[in-house]
Amino acid sequence: MPVNRAAENALGTLGTVCWTVQLVPQIWKSWRTKSTDGLSHWLVLVWAVSAVPLGTYAIVQNLNIPLILQPQLFGTLALVSWGQCMYYDHRRPLRQCLIMVFSLYIVMAALETGFVFAVRPSYRRGEESGERGVQFFGILASVMIALALLPQYYEIYKHRAVVGISISFMSIDLLGGVFSDLSLVFKEKFDVIAAVTYSLVILMDGLVILAALILNPIAKRRARRRQEASMADTPIASETTVVVSGRGQEDGKAQPIGGADAEKAA
């Protein structure tokens, strides 16, 4: 493909927009339901931390500006979602959750800044150590993003359905990977490691969406059958009883009314 800076930045911007708002549906869903049950807190935590090596890689490699901004925005929203997991499901106090989120954010920002200043000089000089350092951060980010979804797969297996996680979140995340991948095609030098990272996101998100399409209808039918079986087991009165006071009855006890007795009562 010919080099096209306009196409590269346009597609990179679309990918960044998707990865900026991707976690908004998940954050909204968790806030609305006041629960993160079914959403693995390890998923959002590891994704948040993966922004450090991914951001370092994008800055040192001097990728387009949207792709440099994306890890920072992605990590911020992932931390917010992790804070929700701590607050709603782990029942930690709100103040403690805020301190945890902001503290981790500061540590992540400091680490990314330190890594950039440590690797960029040798990389710009063309030294082998700088090249290997950049590759290390790129590969590390790819591995973390991919492995982060494994705990979510366990949640899906445990619930036998995709619950707690927003399908809109997964779909937008997948689109972000597609646009980011396409932006690399128009770059002067195709970035294999970045492409692998974005492609892994597409694959892993696609598996979650596929699981939702297959397992969620089955789970709904299973729940409906249980409800119908529960209703069928509910005892229904086979005869009508009334309380009759007066002569011929003892202490106003309930007596069945039916057949000949009903005619006498009439």
PyMOL commands that set and color helices and strands:
alter all, ss='L'
color gray80, all
select helices_A, chain A and resi 5-21+23-33+41-61+65-89+94-124+128-147+149-159+167-185+192-232+260-265
alter helices_A, ss='H'
color red, helices_A
select strands_A, chain A and resi 241-243+254-256
alter strands_A, ss='S'
color yellow, strands_A
deselect
rebuild
show_as cartoon
